[in-house]
Amino acid sequence: MEPRIQGLNTHLVHTGELEDPLYHGAVSPLYLSTSYAFDEVDIKRYPRNFNTPNQEALGHKIAALENKEAALIFGSGMAAVSTAIMGLVSSGDHIVFQDDLYGGTRNLALADLRRFGIEFSMAKGLEIKDFESEIRPNTKLIYVETPSNPLLKIIDLDMIGRLAKKHGIISMIDNTFASPVNQVPDEFGIDVVIHSATKYMGGHSDISAGAIATSNELIAPIWSMAKSLGGNLSEMTVWLLERSIKTMGLRVHRQNENALAMAHFLSAHHAIDRVYYPGLVEHPGHEIAKKQMKGFGGMMSFELRSGLDARFFQQQLKLIKPSMSLAGVESTVLSPTMTSHHSLTLEERKNQGISEGLIRFSVGIEEVSDLQRDIEQAIAKTENHG
């Protein structure tokens, strides 16, 4: 009898491995073929069918991490988001979205869903009443993101899971900021879990990928839509992603520790007006985060003191990289108004609390003392600037 795998890092390393029956290598073999036999086979394998050997094995790994029955791997996080939504809702259905969403998801709703006859509304807050008041007879889906991008707002997942079950609708979460290391939404009754696997699963800023994990029942219509949209991931990148996931636990635990230390450092700094990080006791979602997260994550945002130029500050950093993405082993910063949320109007950003001076900070695995010194020298130059 095979031993039952229980430990996180053991799961990350061994679940979903492909065996190498020919040479018995220590890592999964890579099957680069895009063409497989069709006659006298149990499965007709094809990359766009999401069932090549490496795709299938990685799906088992991600499903196990999220405590789900099945998972599919995509070419980007937005490919996963759009395919999951379009696979589960139809013309005439209604979706309740959390108001403060990743900019790409919000743009999908505002620019595209209505063209297909899909209705939606935005919850006006984070409480159960804010979501329940938006539910209509034709509501099919509740979609949340916690911690949220970029203000790290926290939504009570147990509340969302219970609310969805009460009304017989599907619950869906973007779990990217937390990663499966810090948060397993299935424990709170969430039906569908989405990741931009570009981020913590990839972890080295060199892979673009997305993932959906859910039940066998719900994966079926998503898979049908996925085959039509064709957002599969290349076999080489699937193999690289499996390799990267093996160290996700080690990376994320270090990022949790570093981020908490940096949040305390920034909160106490005279040049910082505000820090958004759920690990801080003053964060409004701290108690909920403690209940549903195993670690507070490597993401935060902060605002410089009024009068300091946030763009100039980022340009002065020497170690921390001003960069578009997040969750790599290297620390990065960006301005959401210039990147992830640039498509929102000024009023929409203001309503969400996204100021021109807001800086999103993805904390890497470097030494905390080095990160602090880099921020200190950049602040000093910014204070002396013009």
C-alpha positions in Angstrom: 0.0 0.0 0.0 1.4 3.4 -1.0 1.9 5.9 1.9 -0.6 8.7 2.0 0.9 12.1 1.2 0.0 14.7 3.8 2.8 17.3 4.1 2.6 20.4 1.9 6.1 20.3 0.5 5.8 16.5 -0.1 2.7 17.2 -2.1 4.4 20.0 -4.0 7.4 17.7 -5.0 5.7 14.4 -5.6 2.0 14.7 -6.4 1.3 14.6 -10.1 4.8 13.4 -11.1 5.2 11.5 -14.4 7.2 8.4 -14.1 10.1 7.8 -16.5 9.7 4.1 -17.2 12.5 4.0 -19.8 15.4 5.7 -17.9 14.0 6.1 -14.4 15.0 9.8 -14.1 14.3 11.7 -10.9 12.1 14.3 -12.6 9.1 14.1 -14.9 9.9 13.4 -18.5 8.9 16.0 -21.0 6.6 15.0 -23.9 6.9 17.6 -26.6 4.7 15.9 -29.1 1.7 17.7 -30.4 0.3 14.7 -32.2 -0.7 11.4 -30.6 -2.4 8.1 -31.8 -6.1 8.2 -32.4 -6.9 4.5 -33.1 -7.1 1.8 -30.5 -6.4 4.2 -27.6 -8.4 5.0 -24.5 -7.7 8.8 -24.7 -7.3 10.8 -27.9 -4.6 13.2 -26.7 -4.1 16.7 -28.2 -2.7 19.9 -26.6 -5.9 21.9 -27.1 -7.8 19.1 -25.4 -5.8 19.8 -22.2 -4.9 16.1 -21.9 -1.3 15.6 -23.0 0.8 13.7 -20.5 2.4 16.7 -18.9 -0.8 18.8 -18.9 -2.7 15.9 -17.2 0.0 15.3 -14.6 0.3 18.9 -13.6 -3.5 19.2 -13.4 -3.4 16.4 -10.8 -0.9 18.3 -8.8 -2.8 21.6 -8.8 -6.1 19.9 -8.0 -4.5 18.1 -5.0 -3.1 21.4 -3.7 -6.5 23.0 -3.8 -8.3 19.9 -2.5 -10.3 19.6 -5.7 -11.1 16.8 -8.1 -9.8 18.3 -11.3 -7.7 21.1 -12.7 -6.9 22.6 -16.1 -3.7 24.6 -17.0 -3.9 27.7 -19.3 -1.6 30.1 -21.1 -2.3 33.0 -18.7 -4.3 33.9 -15.6 -6.8 35.8 -17.7 -7.3 32.8 -20.0 -8.2 30.9 -16.9 -10.6 33.6 -15.6 -12.4 34.2 -18.9 -12.7 30.4 -19.6 -14.0 29.6 -16.2 -16.6 32.4 -16.3 -17.7 31.7 -19.9 -17.8 28.0 -19.3 -20.3 28.3 -16.4 -22.5 31.2 -17.3 -24.8 31.9 -20.3 -26.6 34.7 -21.9 -29.3 35.9 -19.5 -27.3 34.8 -16.4 -26.1 37.2 -13.7 -22.8 37.4 -11.8 -22.1 39.2 -8.5 -18.5 40.5 -8.6 -16.5 41.9 -5.7 -16.1 45.6 -6.5 -12.3 45.8 -6.1 -11.0 43.3 -8.7 -7.8 42.8 -10.6 -7.9 45.3 -13.5 -8.0 42.6 -16.2 -10.9 40.8 -14.6 -12.8 44.1 -14.2 -12.1 45.0 -17.8 -13.5 41.6 -18.9 -16.7 42.4 -17.1 -17.1 45.9 -18.2 -15.9 45.5 -21.8 -17.0 42.0 -22.8 -19.6 40.2 -20.7 -22.5 42.5 -21.7 -21.8 41.9 -25.4 -22.7 38.2 -24.7 -25.8 39.0 -22.8 -24.3 38.2 -19.4 -25.5 40.6 -16.7 -23.4 41.5 -13.6 -23.3 43.8 -10.7 -20.6 44.8 -8.2 -21.0 44.3 -4.4 -20.6 47.7 -2.7 -18.6 46.4 0.2 -17.1 43.4 1.8 -19.9 42.3 4.1 -22.5 39.5 3.5 -25.3 42.1 3.1 -23.3 43.8 0.3 -23.2 40.5 -1.7 -26.6 39.2 -0.8 -28.3 42.4 -1.8 -27.0 42.0 -5.3 -28.3 38.5 -5.8 -31.1 38.2 -8.4 -33.3 35.3 -9.5 -30.9 34.8 -12.5 -27.7 35.0 -10.5 -25.5 32.1 -11.4 -22.1 33.0 -9.9 -20.4 35.0 -7.1 -16.8 36.0 -7.9 -14.3 37.2 -5.3 -10.6 37.9 -4.9 -8.9 37.8 -1.5 -6.5 39.2 -0.7 -7.4 41.7 -3.4 -5.2 43.4 -5.9 -3.8 46.0 -5.1 -5.2 47.0 -1.7 -5.1 43.6 0.0 -8.8 43.7 1.1 -10.0 40.5 2.8 -13.3 38.8 2.2 -14.7 36.2 4.6 -14.6 33.0 2.5 -16.8 31.1 4.9 -19.4 33.8 4.5 -19.2 33.6 0.7 -19.3 29.8 0.6 -22.4 29.7 2.9 -24.1 32.5 0.9 -23.6 30.7 -2.4 -24.9 27.4 -1.0 -27.9 29.1 0.5 -28.9 30.5 -2.9 -27.8 27.6 -5.0 -25.2 29.5 -7.0 -21.6 28.8 -7.8 -18.8 30.5 -5.9 -15.5 31.4 -7.6 -12.3 32.9 -6.3 -9.1 34.3 -7.7 -6.6 32.8 -5.2 -3.5 34.2 -6.9 -2.3 36.6 -4.1 -2.6 33.9 -1.4 -1.4 30.8 -3.3 -2.4 27.4 -2.2 0.4 27.6 0.4 -1.4 30.3 2.4 -5.1 29.7 1.6 -7.2 26.7 0.4 -10.7 28.1 -0.4 -12.2 24.6 -0.6 -12.0 24.5 3.2 -14.6 27.2 3.2 -16.9 25.8 0.6 -15.7 27.7 -2.5 -16.5 25.8 -5.7 -14.0 27.1 -8.3 -10.4 28.3 -7.6 -8.4 30.3 -10.2 -4.8 31.2 -10.3 -2.6 33.3 -12.4 0.1 30.6 -12.2 2.5 33.2 -13.6 2.8 34.4 -10.1 3.5 32.2 -7.0 3.2 28.9 -8.8 5.8 30.0 -11.4 7.6 32.2 -8.9 10.6 33.2 -11.1 9.1 35.8 -13.5 9.7 33.6 -16.5 6.4 31.7 -17.0 3.0 32.9 -18.1 0.3 30.5 -17.1 -3.1 30.1 -15.5 -5.0 27.4 -13.6 -8.6 26.4 -12.7 -9.3 23.8 -10.0 -12.8 22.6 -9.2 -15.1 19.5 -9.1 -15.5 17.0 -11.9 -19.0 18.2 -12.4 -18.0 21.9 -12.9 -14.8 21.1 -14.8 -16.8 19.5 -17.6 -18.4 22.7 -19.0 -15.2 24.7 -18.4 -13.3 22.0 -20.4 -15.8 22.2 -23.2 -15.3 26.0 -23.4 -11.5 25.7 -23.0 -11.3 23.4 -26.1 -13.2 26.0 -28.2 -11.2 29.0 -26.9 -7.8 27.2 -27.3 -6.0 28.8 -24.4 -3.8 25.8 -23.6 -0.2 26.1 -22.4 2.8 24.8 -24.3 4.3 21.5 -23.2 7.6 23.0 -22.4 6.0 25.6 -20.1 3.8 23.0 -18.5 7.0 21.1 -17.6 8.7 24.3 -16.3 5.7 25.1 -14.2 5.6 21.7 -12.6 9.3 22.1 -11.8 8.7 25.6 -10.2 5.8 24.4 -8.1 8.0 22.0 -6.3 9.7 24.9 -4.5 6.6 27.0 -4.0 6.2 26.2 -0.3 9.8 27.2 0.5 9.6 30.4 -1.5 6.2 31.5 -0.2 7.1 30.8 3.4 10.1 33.0 3.1 8.1 35.7 1.3 5.5 35.6 4.1 8.3 36.2 6.7 9.9 38.9 4.6 6.6 40.7 3.9 5.6 40.8 7.5 9.0 42.3 8.5 8.8 44.8 5.7 5.2 45.8 6.6 6.3 46.6 10.2 9.3 48.5 8.9 7.2 50.6 6.5 4.4 51.2 9.0 7.0 52.8 11.4 8.7 54.9 8.7 8.2 58.7 8.8 7.9 58.9 5.0 5.1 56.3 4.7 1.5 57.4 5.2 -0.2 54.0 5.0 0.6 50.3 4.6 -2.0 47.8 3.3 -1.0 44.3 4.6 -3.4 41.8 6.3 -0.6 40.7 8.6 -0.8 44.0 10.4 -3.2 44.1 13.4 -4.5 47.5 12.3 -5.5 46.1 8.9 -9.4 45.9 8.9 -9.3 42.3 7.6 -6.6 41.1 9.9 -8.9 38.8 12.1 -10.6 37.3 9.1 -7.2 36.7 7.4 -5.9 35.0 10.6 -8.9 32.6 10.4 -8.7 31.6 6.8 -5.0 32.1 5.8 -2.0 30.0 6.9 0.3 32.9 6.2 -0.4 36.6 5.2 1.4 36.4 1.9 4.2 38.3 0.2 2.1 41.1 -1.3 1.4 44.6 0.2 0.8 48.2 -0.9 1.9 51.4 0.6 1.5 55.2 0.1 4.4 57.7 0.5 3.9 60.8 2.7 2.0 63.5 0.9 4.4 65.6 -1.3 6.8 62.7 -2.1 6.8 61.6 -5.8 6.0 57.9 -5.9 7.2 57.5 -9.5 10.6 59.2 -8.7 10.9 57.0 -5.6 10.6 53.8 -7.6 13.1 55.1 -10.1 15.7 55.5 -7.3 15.5 51.9 -6.1 18.6 49.9 -6.8 17.8 46.4 -5.6 14.0 46.3 -5.8 12.9 46.3 -9.4 10.1 48.5 -10.8 8.4 45.8 -12.8 5.0 44.8 -14.2 4.3 41.5 -12.5 4.6 40.0 -9.0 5.4 37.0 -6.8 8.9 36.3 -8.2 11.8 35.5 -6.0 13.0 39.0 -6.6 11.2 42.0 -5.0 9.3 44.3 -7.3 7.2 47.5 -7.1 4.8 49.2 -9.5 2.2 51.9 -9.7 -1.3 50.3 -10.2 -2.5 53.5 -11.8 0.1 53.0 -14.6 -0.3 49.2 -14.9 -2.9 46.8 -13.5 -5.6 49.4 -13.1 -4.7 51.9 -15.8 -7.9 51.1 -17.8 -10.1 52.3 -14.9 -11.3 55.8 -15.0 -10.0 58.3 -12.3 -13.4 58.1 -10.6 -13.4 54.3 -10.6 -9.9 54.2 -9.0 -10.9 56.8 -6.5 -14.0 54.8 -5.5 -11.7 51.8 -4.9 -9.2 53.8 -2.9 -6.4 53.5 -5.5 -4.5 56.8 -5.3 -1.9 58.1 -7.8 0.7 57.6 -5.1 -0.1 54.0 -4.3 2.8 51.6 -4.7 2.2 47.8 -4.9 5.1 45.9 -3.3 5.8 42.2 -4.1 8.3 41.0 -1.5 10.9 38.5 -2.6 13.2 36.1 -0.8 16.2 38.5 -0.4 17.6 39.5 3.0 15.2 41.9 4.7 18.1 44.2 5.8 19.0 44.7 2.1 15.4 45.5 1.1 15.2 48.0 4.0 18.4 49.7 3.0 17.3 50.1 -0.6 14.0 51.7 0.5 15.8 54.0 2.9 18.2 55.3 0.2 15.4 55.8 -2.3 13.3 57.7 0.2 16.3 59.9 1.1 16.8 60.8 -2.6 13.0 61.4 -3.0 12.9 63.7 0.0 15.7 65.8 -1.5 14.1 65.8 -5.0 12.9 69.1 -6.4 
